[in-house]
Amino acid sequence: MERAATSIPSNIAEGHGRSSNKDFVRFLYISIGSVQELETQLIIAQDLGFVDSVDHLQQRTRELAKMLTALINRLKSDDVEQQ
């Protein structure tokens, strides 16, 4: 879980440092994958009895995925407008 959680902002930062929106978008998609990986690991931790409830954390991971998706859509629309 720690690796997946660390990967999310790391990929956002790496993508932001790239030279194009296309590269940035690619890294944002990788970040969304890490968000989904983290959510899956939270569910597994709950199923195995390591934690009582992960509902609030699942809600936050879903919100983060929505924010990343909105940013992707914005960057893609910016690229279309510039063409």
PyMOL commands that place a pseudoatom at each C-alpha (Angstrom):
pseudoatom trace, name=CA, resn=MET, resi=1, chain=A, elem=C, hetatm=0, pos=[0.000, 0.000, 0.000]
pseudoatom trace, name=CA, resn=GLU, resi=2, chain=A, elem=C, hetatm=0, pos=[2.845, 2.352, 0.808]
pseudoatom trace, name=CA, resn=ARG, resi=3, chain=A, elem=C, hetatm=0, pos=[4.423, 1.817, -2.615]
pseudoatom trace, name=CA, resn=ALA, resi=4, chain=A, elem=C, hetatm=0, pos=[1.118, 2.428, -4.437]
pseudoatom trace, name=CA, resn=ALA, resi=5, chain=A, elem=C, hetatm=0, pos=[0.342, 5.510, -2.335]
pseudoatom trace, name=CA, resn=THR, resi=6, chain=A, elem=C, hetatm=0, pos=[3.814, 6.924, -2.982]
pseudoatom trace, name=CA, resn=SER, resi=7, chain=A, elem=C, hetatm=0, pos=[3.560, 6.181, -6.682]
pseudoatom trace, name=CA, resn=ILE, resi=8, chain=A, elem=C, hetatm=0, pos=[0.506, 8.417, -7.134]
pseudoatom trace, name=CA, resn=PRO, resi=9, chain=A, elem=C, hetatm=0, pos=[2.107, 11.833, -6.454]
pseudoatom trace, name=CA, resn=SER, resi=10, chain=A, elem=C, hetatm=0, pos=[5.457, 10.663, -7.820]
pseudoatom trace, name=CA, resn=ASN, resi=11, chain=A, elem=C, hetatm=0, pos=[3.944, 9.964, -11.243]
pseudoatom trace, name=CA, resn=ILE, resi=12, chain=A, elem=C, hetatm=0, pos=[2.035, 13.240, -11.190]
pseudoatom trace, name=CA, resn=ALA, resi=13, chain=A, elem=C, hetatm=0, pos=[5.265, 15.108, -10.452]
pseudoatom trace, name=CA, resn=GLU, resi=14, chain=A, elem=C, hetatm=0, pos=[7.239, 13.208, -13.074]
pseudoatom trace, name=CA, resn=GLY, resi=15, chain=A, elem=C, hetatm=0, pos=[4.568, 13.771, -15.705]
pseudoatom trace, name=CA, resn=HIS, resi=16, chain=A, elem=C, hetatm=0, pos=[4.374, 17.467, -14.884]
pseudoatom trace, name=CA, resn=GLY, resi=17, chain=A, elem=C, hetatm=0, pos=[8.088, 17.737, -15.531]
pseudoatom trace, name=CA, resn=ARG, resi=18, chain=A, elem=C, hetatm=0, pos=[7.748, 16.306, -19.024]
pseudoatom trace, name=CA, resn=SER, resi=19, chain=A, elem=C, hetatm=0, pos=[7.812, 18.434, -22.134]
pseudoatom trace, name=CA, resn=SER, resi=20, chain=A, elem=C, hetatm=0, pos=[4.271, 17.916, -23.393]
pseudoatom trace, name=CA, resn=ASN, resi=21, chain=A, elem=C, hetatm=0, pos=[0.700, 17.488, -22.242]
pseudoatom trace, name=CA, resn=LYS, resi=22, chain=A, elem=C, hetatm=0, pos=[0.674, 14.105, -23.980]
pseudoatom trace, name=CA, resn=ASP, resi=23, chain=A, elem=C, hetatm=0, pos=[3.482, 12.874, -21.722]
pseudoatom trace, name=CA, resn=PHE, resi=24, chain=A, elem=C, hetatm=0, pos=[1.820, 14.409, -18.668]
pseudoatom trace, name=CA, resn=VAL, resi=25, chain=A, elem=C, hetatm=0, pos=[-1.450, 12.646, -19.501]
pseudoatom trace, name=CA, resn=ARG, resi=26, chain=A, elem=C, hetatm=0, pos=[0.373, 9.318, -19.823]
pseudoatom trace, name=CA, resn=PHE, resi=27, chain=A, elem=C, hetatm=0, pos=[1.784, 9.703, -16.307]
pseudoatom trace, name=CA, resn=LEU, resi=28, chain=A, elem=C, hetatm=0, pos=[-1.608, 10.761, -14.963]
pseudoatom trace, name=CA, resn=TYR, resi=29, chain=A, elem=C, hetatm=0, pos=[-3.063, 7.510, -16.299]
pseudoatom trace, name=CA, resn=ILE, resi=30, chain=A, elem=C, hetatm=0, pos=[-0.299, 5.646, -14.478]
pseudoatom trace, name=CA, resn=SER, resi=31, chain=A, elem=C, hetatm=0, pos=[-1.278, 7.556, -11.323]
pseudoatom trace, name=CA, resn=ILE, resi=32, chain=A, elem=C, hetatm=0, pos=[-4.894, 6.460, -11.743]
pseudoatom trace, name=CA, resn=GLY, resi=33, chain=A, elem=C, hetatm=0, pos=[-3.660, 2.876, -11.995]
pseudoatom trace, name=CA, resn=SER, resi=34, chain=A, elem=C, hetatm=0, pos=[-1.837, 3.334, -8.700]
pseudoatom trace, name=CA, resn=VAL, resi=35, chain=A, elem=C, hetatm=0, pos=[-5.001, 4.762, -7.131]
pseudoatom trace, name=CA, resn=GLN, resi=36, chain=A, elem=C, hetatm=0, pos=[-6.899, 1.661, -8.255]
pseudoatom trace, name=CA, resn=GLU, resi=37, chain=A, elem=C, hetatm=0, pos=[-4.117, -0.572, -6.966]
pseudoatom trace, name=CA, resn=LEU, resi=38, chain=A, elem=C, hetatm=0, pos=[-4.272, 1.170, -3.579]
pseudoatom trace, name=CA, resn=GLU, resi=39, chain=A, elem=C, hetatm=0, pos=[-8.058, 0.801, -3.432]
pseudoatom trace, name=CA, resn=THR, resi=40, chain=A, elem=C, hetatm=0, pos=[-7.742, -2.916, -4.183]
pseudoatom trace, name=CA, resn=GLN, resi=41, chain=A, elem=C, hetatm=0, pos=[-5.158, -3.347, -1.446]
pseudoatom trace, name=CA, resn=LEU, resi=42, chain=A, elem=C, hetatm=0, pos=[-7.421, -1.534, 1.012]
pseudoatom trace, name=CA, resn=ILE, resi=43, chain=A, elem=C, hetatm=0, pos=[-10.250, -3.938, 0.207]
pseudoatom trace, name=CA, resn=ILE, resi=44, chain=A, elem=C, hetatm=0, pos=[-7.938, -6.914, 0.644]
pseudoatom trace, name=CA, resn=ALA, resi=45, chain=A, elem=C, hetatm=0, pos=[-6.718, -5.555, 3.994]
pseudoatom trace, name=CA, resn=GLN, resi=46, chain=A, elem=C, hetatm=0, pos=[-10.326, -5.246, 5.131]
pseudoatom trace, name=CA, resn=ASP, resi=47, chain=A, elem=C, hetatm=0, pos=[-11.231, -8.724, 3.862]
pseudoatom trace, name=CA, resn=LEU, resi=48, chain=A, elem=C, hetatm=0, pos=[-8.274, -10.217, 5.720]
pseudoatom trace, name=CA, resn=GLY, resi=49, chain=A, elem=C, hetatm=0, pos=[-9.333, -8.459, 8.924]
pseudoatom trace, name=CA, resn=PHE, resi=50, chain=A, elem=C, hetatm=0, pos=[-6.338, -6.131, 9.177]
pseudoatom trace, name=CA, resn=VAL, resi=51, chain=A, elem=C, hetatm=0, pos=[-8.646, -3.104, 9.380]
pseudoatom trace, name=CA, resn=ASP, resi=52, chain=A, elem=C, hetatm=0, pos=[-12.301, -2.706, 10.303]
pseudoatom trace, name=CA, resn=SER, resi=53, chain=A, elem=C, hetatm=0, pos=[-13.551, -0.425, 7.570]
pseudoatom trace, name=CA, resn=VAL, resi=54, chain=A, elem=C, hetatm=0, pos=[-12.017, 1.220, 4.561]
pseudoatom trace, name=CA, resn=ASP, resi=55, chain=A, elem=C, hetatm=0, pos=[-15.164, 2.944, 3.312]
pseudoatom trace, name=CA, resn=HIS, resi=56, chain=A, elem=C, hetatm=0, pos=[-13.857, 6.453, 3.998]
pseudoatom trace, name=CA, resn=LEU, resi=57, chain=A, elem=C, hetatm=0, pos=[-10.537, 5.643, 2.330]
pseudoatom trace, name=CA, resn=GLN, resi=58, chain=A, elem=C, hetatm=0, pos=[-12.273, 4.116, -0.683]
pseudoatom trace, name=CA, resn=GLN, resi=59, chain=A, elem=C, hetatm=0, pos=[-14.309, 7.288, -1.010]
pseudoatom trace, name=CA, resn=ARG, resi=60, chain=A, elem=C, hetatm=0, pos=[-11.123, 9.354, -0.999]
pseudoatom trace, name=CA, resn=THR, resi=61, chain=A, elem=C, hetatm=0, pos=[-9.408, 7.164, -3.582]
pseudoatom trace, name=CA, resn=ARG, resi=62, chain=A, elem=C, hetatm=0, pos=[-12.450, 7.482, -5.848]
pseudoatom trace, name=CA, resn=GLU, resi=63, chain=A, elem=C, hetatm=0, pos=[-12.438, 11.255, -5.428]
pseudoatom trace, name=CA, resn=LEU, resi=64, chain=A, elem=C, hetatm=0, pos=[-8.751, 11.331, -6.323]
pseudoatom trace, name=CA, resn=ALA, resi=65, chain=A, elem=C, hetatm=0, pos=[-9.366, 9.226, -9.439]
pseudoatom trace, name=CA, resn=LYS, resi=66, chain=A, elem=C, hetatm=0, pos=[-12.127, 11.644, -10.475]
pseudoatom trace, name=CA, resn=MET, resi=67, chain=A, elem=C, hetatm=0, pos=[-9.821, 14.639, -9.988]
pseudoatom trace, name=CA, resn=LEU, resi=68, chain=A, elem=C, hetatm=0, pos=[-7.085, 13.001, -12.044]
pseudoatom trace, name=CA, resn=THR, resi=69, chain=A, elem=C, hetatm=0, pos=[-9.590, 12.123, -14.771]
pseudoatom trace, name=CA, resn=ALA, resi=70, chain=A, elem=C, hetatm=0, pos=[-10.818, 15.723, -14.843]
pseudoatom trace, name=CA, resn=LEU, resi=71, chain=A, elem=C, hetatm=0, pos=[-7.235, 16.953, -15.192]
pseudoatom trace, name=CA, resn=ILE, resi=72, chain=A, elem=C, hetatm=0, pos=[-6.616, 14.480, -18.020]
pseudoatom trace, name=CA, resn=ASN, resi=73, chain=A, elem=C, hetatm=0, pos=[-9.743, 15.659, -19.824]
pseudoatom trace, name=CA, resn=ARG, resi=74, chain=A, elem=C, hetatm=0, pos=[-8.684, 19.280, -19.400]
pseudoatom trace, name=CA, resn=LEU, resi=75, chain=A, elem=C, hetatm=0, pos=[-5.204, 18.648, -20.750]
pseudoatom trace, name=CA, resn=LYS, resi=76, chain=A, elem=C, hetatm=0, pos=[-6.593, 16.707, -23.699]
pseudoatom trace, name=CA, resn=SER, resi=77, chain=A, elem=C, hetatm=0, pos=[-9.069, 19.491, -24.511]
pseudoatom trace, name=CA, resn=ASP, resi=78, chain=A, elem=C, hetatm=0, pos=[-6.263, 22.062, -24.286]
pseudoatom trace, name=CA, resn=ASP, resi=79, chain=A, elem=C, hetatm=0, pos=[-4.279, 20.035, -26.823]
pseudoatom trace, name=CA, resn=VAL, resi=80, chain=A, elem=C, hetatm=0, pos=[-7.268, 19.862, -29.160]
pseudoatom trace, name=CA, resn=GLU, resi=81, chain=A, elem=C, hetatm=0, pos=[-7.859, 23.627, -28.891]
pseudoatom trace, name=CA, resn=GLN, resi=82, chain=A, elem=C, hetatm=0, pos=[-4.204, 24.348, -29.710]
pseudoatom trace, name=CA, resn=GLN, resi=83, chain=A, elem=C, hetatm=0, pos=[-4.343, 22.317, -32.929]
for i in range(1, 83): cmd.bond("trace and resi %d" % i, "trace and resi %d" % (i + 1))
show_as sticks, trace
zoom trace
